[in-house]
Amino acid sequence: AYTLSELADAGGVSPRSVRHYIELGLVSPCEGGGRGAVYRDTHLAEVRAVRRVLERNRTLADLARAVAD
């Protein structure tokens, strides 16, 4: 299990980015809430997948549209 900071570090992004990805529906919401929020390996895989897409010069908007379709 990961905290938000640990997840962000392992995924190579900021905690703010993780929260933004969750808001866009690109990463699943955490388990629990507040200081008890827990992230799993599935969340890490989702963060890394988002990063791979962004590294291909795609935008978050493109990715969010693809997920919504």
N, CA, C and O atoms as CSV, one atom per row, in Angstrom:
chain,resi,resn,atom,element,x,y,z
A,1,ALA,N,N,0.844,-1.184,0.000
A,1,ALA,CA,C,0.000,0.000,0.000
A,1,ALA,C,C,0.886,1.242,0.000
A,1,ALA,O,O,1.994,1.234,0.537
A,2,TYR,N,N,0.381,2.297,-0.606
A,2,TYR,CA,C,1.121,3.545,-0.738
A,2,TYR,C,C,0.305,4.714,-0.174
A,2,TYR,O,O,-0.926,4.701,-0.211
A,3,THR,N,N,1.001,5.709,0.342
A,3,THR,CA,C,0.374,6.996,0.619
A,3,THR,C,C,0.372,7.764,-0.704
A,3,THR,O,O,0.967,7.317,-1.684
A,4,LEU,N,N,-0.283,8.898,-0.729
A,4,LEU,CA,C,-0.291,9.714,-1.940
A,4,LEU,C,C,1.128,10.105,-2.339
A,4,LEU,O,O,1.489,10.024,-3.514
A,5,SER,N,N,1.923,10.525,-1.379
A,5,SER,CA,C,3.307,10.930,-1.667
A,5,SER,C,C,4.134,9.767,-2.205
A,5,SER,O,O,4.901,9.929,-3.154
A,6,GLU,N,N,3.977,8.603,-1.598
A,6,GLU,CA,C,4.720,7.422,-2.060
A,6,GLU,C,C,4.293,7.018,-3.457
A,6,GLU,O,O,5.130,6.657,-4.285
A,7,LEU,N,N,2.993,7.076,-3.726
A,7,LEU,CA,C,2.491,6.748,-5.063
A,7,LEU,C,C,3.059,7.711,-6.089
A,7,LEU,O,O,3.532,7.292,-7.146
A,8,ALA,N,N,3.014,9.000,-5.780
A,8,ALA,CA,C,3.529,10.012,-6.699
A,8,ALA,C,C,5.014,9.793,-6.968
A,8,ALA,O,O,5.448,9.835,-8.119
A,9,ASP,N,N,5.795,9.559,-5.915
A,9,ASP,CA,C,7.233,9.318,-6.084
A,9,ASP,C,C,7.491,8.097,-6.956
A,9,ASP,O,O,8.318,8.140,-7.867
A,10,ALA,N,N,6.784,7.011,-6.676
A,10,ALA,CA,C,6.982,5.772,-7.443
A,10,ALA,C,C,6.550,5.943,-8.898
A,10,ALA,O,O,7.111,5.313,-9.795
A,11,GLY,N,N,5.557,6.794,-9.127
A,11,GLY,CA,C,5.061,7.021,-10.483
A,11,GLY,C,C,5.795,8.120,-11.221
A,11,GLY,O,O,5.562,8.328,-12.411
A,12,GLY,N,N,6.690,8.834,-10.525
A,12,GLY,CA,C,7.467,9.884,-11.168
A,12,GLY,C,C,6.680,11.152,-11.452
A,12,GLY,O,O,6.992,11.886,-12.389
A,13,VAL,N,N,5.655,11.409,-10.640
A,13,VAL,CA,C,4.827,12.606,-10.809
A,13,VAL,C,C,4.646,13.272,-9.448
A,13,VAL,O,O,5.097,12.753,-8.428
A,14,SER,N,N,3.991,14.413,-9.444
A,14,SER,CA,C,3.715,15.102,-8.182
A,14,SER,C,C,2.398,14.590,-7.594
A,14,SER,O,O,1.558,14.058,-8.318
A,15,PRO,N,N,2.221,14.752,-6.280
A,15,PRO,CA,C,0.929,14.399,-5.683
A,15,PRO,C,C,-0.226,15.165,-6.333
A,15,PRO,O,O,-1.319,14.623,-6.503
A,16,ARG,N,N,0.019,16.418,-6.692
A,16,ARG,CA,C,-1.005,17.224,-7.368
A,16,ARG,C,C,-1.414,16.573,-8.695
A,16,ARG,O,O,-2.595,16.550,-9.042
A,17,SER,N,N,-0.433,16.047,-9.431
A,17,SER,CA,C,-0.743,15.365,-10.694
A,17,SER,C,C,-1.609,14.144,-10.457
A,17,SER,O,O,-2.565,13.906,-11.194
A,18,VAL,N,N,-1.281,13.365,-9.432
A,18,VAL,CA,C,-2.088,12.180,-9.120
A,18,VAL,C,C,-3.527,12.590,-8.844
A,18,VAL,O,O,-4.461,11.988,-9.375
A,19,ARG,N,N,-3.708,13.616,-8.012
A,19,ARG,CA,C,-5.072,14.087,-7.709
A,19,ARG,C,C,-5.790,14.549,-8.976
A,19,ARG,O,O,-6.987,14.306,-9.136
A,20,HIS,N,N,-5.065,15.210,-9.871
A,20,HIS,CA,C,-5.656,15.670,-11.132
A,20,HIS,C,C,-6.060,14.476,-12.001
A,20,HIS,O,O,-7.143,14.478,-12.586
A,21,TYR,N,N,-5.210,13.471,-12.089
A,21,TYR,CA,C,-5.534,12.264,-12.859
A,21,TYR,C,C,-6.788,11.596,-12.305
A,21,TYR,O,O,-7.618,11.101,-13.067
A,22,ILE,N,N,-6.926,11.582,-10.994
A,22,ILE,CA,C,-8.122,10.997,-10.369
A,22,ILE,C,C,-9.355,11.807,-10.736
A,22,ILE,O,O,-10.394,11.237,-11.071
A,23,GLU,N,N,-9.253,13.134,-10.677
A,23,GLU,CA,C,-10.377,14.006,-11.043
A,23,GLU,C,C,-10.821,13.774,-12.478
A,23,GLU,O,O,-12.014,13.839,-12.775
A,24,LEU,N,N,-9.873,13.503,-13.373
A,24,LEU,CA,C,-10.185,13.266,-14.784
A,24,LEU,C,C,-10.667,11.847,-15.053
A,24,LEU,O,O,-11.083,11.533,-16.168
A,25,GLY,N,N,-10.613,10.989,-14.039
A,25,GLY,CA,C,-11.032,9.603,-14.216
A,25,GLY,C,C,-9.972,8.725,-14.848
A,25,GLY,O,O,-10.274,7.628,-15.320
A,26,LEU,N,N,-8.728,9.196,-14.863
A,26,LEU,CA,C,-7.632,8.436,-15.468
A,26,LEU,C,C,-6.988,7.472,-14.482
A,26,LEU,O,O,-6.359,6.490,-14.878
A,27,VAL,N,N,-7.148,7.759,-13.203
A,27,VAL,CA,C,-6.643,6.900,-12.124
A,27,VAL,C,C,-7.801,6.673,-11.165
A,27,VAL,O,O,-8.560,7.596,-10.872
A,28,SER,N,N,-7.933,5.468,-10.687
A,28,SER,CA,C,-9.010,5.114,-9.760
A,28,SER,C,C,-8.874,5.873,-8.452
A,28,SER,O,O,-7.758,6.164,-8.023
A,29,PRO,N,N,-9.983,6.197,-7.814
A,29,PRO,CA,C,-9.922,6.862,-6.511
A,29,PRO,C,C,-9.235,5.973,-5.468
A,29,PRO,O,O,-9.201,4.749,-5.597
A,30,CYS,N,N,-8.696,6.610,-4.447
A,30,CYS,CA,C,-8.026,5.868,-3.385
A,30,CYS,C,C,-9.035,5.087,-2.552
A,30,CYS,O,O,-10.246,5.291,-2.637
A,31,GLU,N,N,-8.490,4.197,-1.756
A,31,GLU,CA,C,-9.302,3.478,-0.776
A,31,GLU,C,C,-9.230,4.284,0.511
A,31,GLU,O,O,-8.140,4.667,0.938
A,32,GLY,N,N,-10.351,4.543,1.124
A,32,GLY,CA,C,-10.366,5.357,2.333
A,32,GLY,C,C,-10.316,6.825,1.968
A,32,GLY,O,O,-10.545,7.199,0.818
A,33,GLY,N,N,-10.018,7.644,2.941
A,33,GLY,CA,C,-9.954,9.071,2.676
A,33,GLY,C,C,-9.120,9.785,3.706
A,33,GLY,O,O,-8.769,9.222,4.743
A,34,GLY,N,N,-8.807,11.018,3.414
A,34,GLY,CA,C,-8.016,11.815,4.336
A,34,GLY,C,C,-6.653,11.202,4.584
A,34,GLY,O,O,-6.007,10.700,3.664
A,35,ARG,N,N,-6.227,11.246,5.821
A,35,ARG,CA,C,-4.915,10.679,6.169
A,35,ARG,C,C,-4.880,9.163,6.076
A,35,ARG,O,O,-3.805,8.563,6.068
A,36,GLY,N,N,-6.058,8.539,6.005
A,36,GLY,CA,C,-6.126,7.092,5.896
A,36,GLY,C,C,-6.206,6.596,4.461
A,36,GLY,O,O,-6.410,5.406,4.226
A,37,ALA,N,N,-6.046,7.499,3.501
A,37,ALA,CA,C,-6.137,7.118,2.088
A,37,ALA,C,C,-5.028,6.132,1.733
A,37,ALA,O,O,-3.874,6.305,2.125
A,38,VAL,N,N,-5.397,5.106,0.992
A,38,VAL,CA,C,-4.452,4.057,0.609
A,38,VAL,C,C,-4.535,3.854,-0.903
A,38,VAL,O,O,-5.617,3.827,-1.489
A,39,TYR,N,N,-3.371,3.714,-1.507
A,39,TYR,CA,C,-3.264,3.429,-2.937
A,39,TYR,C,C,-2.556,2.095,-3.086
A,39,TYR,O,O,-1.701,1.736,-2.277
A,40,ARG,N,N,-2.920,1.374,-4.121
A,40,ARG,CA,C,-2.385,0.017,-4.351
A,40,ARG,C,C,-1.532,-0.016,-5.618
A,40,ARG,O,O,-1.360,0.997,-6.296
A,41,ASP,N,N,-1.007,-1.189,-5.919
A,41,ASP,CA,C,-0.209,-1.373,-7.134
A,41,ASP,C,C,-1.020,-1.067,-8.393
A,41,ASP,O,O,-0.460,-0.635,-9.400
A,42,THR,N,N,-2.328,-1.286,-8.343
A,42,THR,CA,C,-3.155,-0.965,-9.521
A,42,THR,C,C,-3.150,0.538,-9.781
A,42,THR,O,O,-3.151,0.972,-10.933
A,43,HIS,N,N,-3.144,1.327,-8.716
A,43,HIS,CA,C,-3.069,2.784,-8.880
A,43,HIS,C,C,-1.727,3.182,-9.499
A,43,HIS,O,O,-1.668,4.044,-10.376
A,44,LEU,N,N,-0.659,2.547,-9.034
A,44,LEU,CA,C,0.661,2.834,-9.581
A,44,LEU,C,C,0.713,2.495,-11.060
A,44,LEU,O,O,1.274,3.257,-11.847
A,45,ALA,N,N,0.142,1.374,-11.449
A,45,ALA,CA,C,0.105,0.993,-12.860
A,45,ALA,C,C,-0.662,2.028,-13.678
A,45,ALA,O,O,-0.264,2.351,-14.797
A,46,GLU,N,N,-1.755,2.546,-13.131
A,46,GLU,CA,C,-2.539,3.563,-13.841
A,46,GLU,C,C,-1.745,4.860,-14.001
A,46,GLU,O,O,-1.764,5.469,-15.070
A,47,VAL,N,N,-1.052,5.281,-12.952
A,47,VAL,CA,C,-0.234,6.497,-13.032
A,47,VAL,C,C,0.855,6.327,-14.080
A,47,VAL,O,O,1.096,7.229,-14.883
A,48,ARG,N,N,1.504,5.184,-14.073
A,48,ARG,CA,C,2.573,4.929,-15.050
A,48,ARG,C,C,2.018,4.880,-16.471
A,48,ARG,O,O,2.685,5.324,-17.407
A,49,ALA,N,N,0.816,4.350,-16.646
A,49,ALA,CA,C,0.196,4.313,-17.976
A,49,ALA,C,C,-0.093,5.726,-18.472
A,49,ALA,O,O,0.118,6.031,-19.646
A,50,VAL,N,N,-0.573,6.582,-17.584
A,50,VAL,CA,C,-0.826,7.980,-17.958
A,50,VAL,C,C,0.486,8.645,-18.376
A,50,VAL,O,O,0.530,9.351,-19.384
A,51,ARG,N,N,1.534,8.428,-17.621
A,51,ARG,CA,C,2.843,9.014,-17.960
A,51,ARG,C,C,3.331,8.544,-19.317
A,51,ARG,O,O,3.869,9.339,-20.088
A,52,ARG,N,N,3.151,7.251,-19.626
A,52,ARG,CA,C,3.587,6.730,-20.926
A,52,ARG,C,C,2.846,7.429,-22.058
A,52,ARG,O,O,3.449,7.761,-23.079
A,53,VAL,N,N,1.560,7.653,-21.890
A,53,VAL,CA,C,0.777,8.346,-22.913
A,53,VAL,C,C,1.277,9.781,-23.077
A,53,VAL,O,O,1.445,10.260,-24.199
A,54,LEU,N,N,1.511,10.457,-21.970
A,54,LEU,CA,C,1.978,11.840,-22.024
A,54,LEU,C,C,3.364,11.947,-22.661
A,54,LEU,O,O,3.672,12.941,-23.318
A,55,GLU,N,N,4.188,10.935,-22.469
A,55,GLU,CA,C,5.525,10.931,-23.070
A,55,GLU,C,C,5.459,10.805,-24.587
A,55,GLU,O,O,6.433,11.110,-25.276
A,56,ARG,N,N,4.332,10.362,-25.110
A,56,ARG,CA,C,4.133,10.255,-26.565
A,56,ARG,C,C,3.516,11.533,-27.130
A,56,ARG,O,O,2.936,11.537,-28.216
A,57,ASN,N,N,3.656,12.628,-26.356
A,57,ASN,CA,C,3.153,13.944,-26.770
A,57,ASN,C,C,1.644,13.995,-26.929
A,57,ASN,O,O,1.131,14.776,-27.731
A,58,ARG,N,N,0.941,13.185,-26.186
A,58,ARG,CA,C,-0.517,13.271,-26.119
A,58,ARG,C,C,-0.876,14.143,-24.933
A,58,ARG,O,O,-0.061,14.320,-24.028
A,59,THR,N,N,-2.064,14.682,-24.922
A,59,THR,CA,C,-2.479,15.537,-23.817
A,59,THR,C,C,-3.397,14.773,-22.868
A,59,THR,O,O,-3.946,13.730,-23.220
A,60,LEU,N,N,-3.553,15.302,-21.675
A,60,LEU,CA,C,-4.498,14.708,-20.721
A,60,LEU,C,C,-5.914,14.772,-21.280
A,60,LEU,O,O,-6.708,13.858,-21.059
A,61,ALA,N,N,-6.232,15.828,-21.992
A,61,ALA,CA,C,-7.569,15.946,-22.593
A,61,ALA,C,C,-7.807,14.829,-23.601
A,61,ALA,O,O,-8.892,14.249,-23.642
A,62,ASP,N,N,-6.788,14.523,-24.421
A,62,ASP,CA,C,-6.907,13.408,-25.367
A,62,ASP,C,C,-7.175,12.101,-24.633
A,62,ASP,O,O,-8.036,11.312,-25.023
A,63,LEU,N,N,-6.428,11.895,-23.577
A,63,LEU,CA,C,-6.558,10.656,-22.803
A,63,LEU,C,C,-7.910,10.578,-22.125
A,63,LEU,O,O,-8.536,9.518,-22.120
A,64,ALA,N,N,-8.371,11.674,-21.554
A,64,ALA,CA,C,-9.675,11.693,-20.888
A,64,ALA,C,C,-10.794,11.404,-21.887
A,64,ALA,O,O,-11.740,10.684,-21.567
A,65,ARG,N,N,-10.691,11.959,-23.092
A,65,ARG,CA,C,-11.695,11.674,-24.125
A,65,ARG,C,C,-11.687,10.205,-24.513
A,65,ARG,O,O,-12.743,9.600,-24.696
A,66,ALA,N,N,-10.502,9.634,-24.637
A,66,ALA,CA,C,-10.387,8.221,-25.005
A,66,ALA,C,C,-10.997,7.326,-23.942
A,66,ALA,O,O,-11.656,6.337,-24.264
A,67,VAL,N,N,-10.785,7.665,-22.677
A,67,VAL,CA,C,-11.334,6.878,-21.579
A,67,VAL,C,C,-12.861,7.004,-21.543
A,67,VAL,O,O,-13.563,6.041,-21.236
A,68,ALA,N,N,-13.364,8.199,-21.859
A,68,ALA,CA,C,-14.813,8.438,-21.819
A,68,ALA,C,C,-15.552,7.732,-22.948
A,68,ALA,O,O,-16.730,7.406,-22.799
A,69,ASP,N,N,-14.887,7.489,-24.067
A,69,ASP,CA,C,-15.546,6.844,-25.225
A,69,ASP,C,C,-15.786,5.374,-25.053
A,69,ASP,O,O,-16.328,4.728,-25.950
